[in-house]
Amino acid sequence: MAVTGALEGGLTGNHSTLFAKSMLDGISAIVFSSTMGVGVVFSALPVFVYQGTISLMAKWAAGFLSQAVVAEITAVGGLLIVGIGLNILEVAQIRVGNLVPAILFAALLTLGGIRVGALPG
């Protein structure tokens, strides 16, 4: 959710995924700080740095990307978030972290003129 939310926020300006992730992180931080101490607060700094960097780079790249590329990146990101949801519900065990490069491949295929979601014919 961190990568896809930051990309979505930077490319489209829709920050709802990051807001949902921040709520999950906040609740987790409360639980972890009760057992691990105040050091959990300092974990917010690296999260802020890498999510902010991804979001700023996506905002910069949005000027160069077509609407089709942004749509495909958003679609793949949405599918990754569905995978996270399936993992949380314990319906399936999907290694979503291994699938994050699919966002880049969707963008590259779309830039190359191949519609990722297009049906042949």
MARNU-329901 format. One record per residue (C-alpha): x, y, z; residue number from 1; residue in three letters. Coordinates in steps of 0.001 Angstrom, whole numbers, padded with zeros to 6 digits. Example, Ala and Ser with C-alpha at 12.3 -4.5 7.8 and 13.67 -1.06 7.14 Angstrom:
2
SITE       u       v       w  nr rest
SITE  012300 -004500  007800   1  ALA
SITE  013670 -001060  007140   2  SER
% end
This chain:
121
SITE       u       v       w  nr rest
SITE  000000  000000  000000   1  MET
SITE  002935  002316  000613   2  ALA
SITE  004242  002109 -002937   3  VAL
SITE  000919  001987 -004752   4  THR
SITE -000604  004669 -002527   5  GLY
SITE  002347  007002 -003019   6  ALA
SITE  002238  006439 -006782   7  LEU
SITE -001504  007028 -006906   8  GLU
SITE -001189  010148 -004784   9  GLY
SITE  001579  011562 -006951  10  GLY
SITE  000060  010661 -010310  11  LEU
SITE -003617  011378 -009750  12  THR
SITE -003784  013427 -006551  13  GLY
SITE -006005  010786 -004903  14  ASN
SITE -004506  010168 -001453  15  HIS
SITE -007203  007830 -000095  16  SER
SITE -004913  004764 -000148  17  THR
SITE -002259  006627  001838  18  LEU
SITE -004902  007754  004337  19  PHE
SITE -006055  004148  004826  20  ALA
SITE -002445  002994  005201  21  LYS
SITE -001742  005713  007752  22  SER
SITE -004683  004517  009854  23  MET
SITE -003381  000941  009721  24  LEU
SITE  000132  002147  010587  25  ASP
SITE -001144  004249  013472  26  GLY
SITE -003049  001387  015037  27  ILE
SITE -000063 -000929  014558  28  SER
SITE  002262  001659  016102  29  ALA
SITE  000081  001886  019200  30  ILE
SITE  000118 -001888  019617  31  VAL
SITE  003861 -002196  018935  32  PHE
SITE  004791  000696  021204  33  SER
SITE  003056 -000982  024128  34  SER
SITE  005510 -003882  023895  35  THR
SITE  008585 -002352  022211  36  MET
SITE  008609  001115  023703  37  GLY
SITE  008861  004646  022408  38  VAL
SITE  011374  003704  019679  39  GLY
SITE  008447  002761  017448  40  VAL
SITE  007796  006476  016944  41  VAL
SITE  011127  006812  015140  42  PHE
SITE  010024  004313  012497  43  SER
SITE  007826  007061  011053  44  ALA
SITE  010863  008906  009684  45  LEU
SITE  011994  006303  007116  46  PRO
SITE  008375  005745  006055  47  VAL
SITE  007949  009483  005535  48  PHE
SITE  011170  009662  003518  49  VAL
SITE  010520  006783  001113  50  TYR
SITE  006803  007445  000631  51  GLN
SITE  007475  011132  000153  52  GLY
SITE  010229  010405 -002344  53  THR
SITE  008019  008051 -004359  54  ILE
SITE  005147  010546 -004285  55  SER
SITE  007332  013478 -005366  56  LEU
SITE  008914  011452 -008164  57  MET
SITE  005460  010346 -009335  58  ALA
SITE  004243  013953 -009269  59  LYS
SITE  007241  014949 -011406  60  TRP
SITE  006729  012015 -013821  61  ALA
SITE  003003  012727 -014176  62  ALA
SITE  003820  015566 -016550  63  GLY
SITE  005540  013146 -018937  64  PHE
SITE  003075  010244 -018771  65  LEU
SITE -000082  009931 -020834  66  SER
SITE -003488  009323 -019310  67  GLN
SITE -003366  005704 -020532  68  ALA
SITE -000110  005026 -018662  69  VAL
SITE -001526  006534 -015466  70  VAL
SITE -004690  004428 -015860  71  ALA
SITE -002683  001214 -016262  72  GLU
SITE -000442  002018 -013293  73  ILE
SITE -003532  002719 -011184  74  THR
SITE -005177 -000526 -012333  75  ALA
SITE -002148 -002654 -011462  76  VAL
SITE -001825 -000858 -008120  77  GLY
SITE -005471 -001607 -007393  78  GLY
SITE -004919 -005288 -008104  79  LEU
SITE -001961 -005309 -005718  80  LEU
SITE -004148 -003780 -003018  81  ILE
SITE -006734 -006519 -003650  82  VAL
SITE -003912 -009027 -003079  83  GLY
SITE -003108 -007329  000233  84  ILE
SITE -006763 -007596  001201  85  GLY
SITE -006828 -011298  000366  86  LEU
SITE -003750 -011788  002528  87  ASN
SITE -005315 -009923  005449  88  ILE
SITE -008515 -011966  005165  89  LEU
SITE -006383 -015128  004902  90  GLU
SITE -008242 -016152  001751  91  VAL
SITE -004965 -016625 -000127  92  ALA
SITE -001260 -016216  000455  93  GLN
SITE -000065 -013850 -002277  94  ILE
SITE  003456 -012445 -002108  95  ARG
SITE  002444 -008938 -003074  96  VAL
SITE  005927 -007527 -002488  97  GLY
SITE  007252 -009700 -005304  98  ASN
SITE  004589 -008291 -007651  99  LEU
SITE  005411 -004589 -007156 100  VAL
SITE  007615 -004492 -010311 101  PRO
SITE  004419 -005195 -012276 102  ALA
SITE  003665 -001484 -011908 103  ILE
SITE  006781 -000645 -013904 104  LEU
SITE  006062 -003316 -016519 105  PHE
SITE  002503 -002042 -016995 106  ALA
SITE  003854  001459 -017584 107  ALA
SITE  006519  000230 -020015 108  LEU
SITE  004063 -001927 -021972 109  LEU
SITE  001622  000953 -022236 110  THR
SITE  004359  003339 -023345 111  LEU
SITE  005265  000764 -025991 112  GLY
SITE  001723  000862 -027341 113  GLY
SITE  000487 -002388 -025800 114  ILE
SITE -002739 -002062 -023829 115  ARG
SITE -002319 -004291 -020777 116  VAL
SITE -006030 -004854 -020221 117  GLY
SITE -006971 -005042 -023920 118  ALA
SITE -008529 -008176 -025297 119  LEU
SITE -007165 -009559 -028558 120  PRO
SITE -009283 -009091 -031634 121  GLY
% end
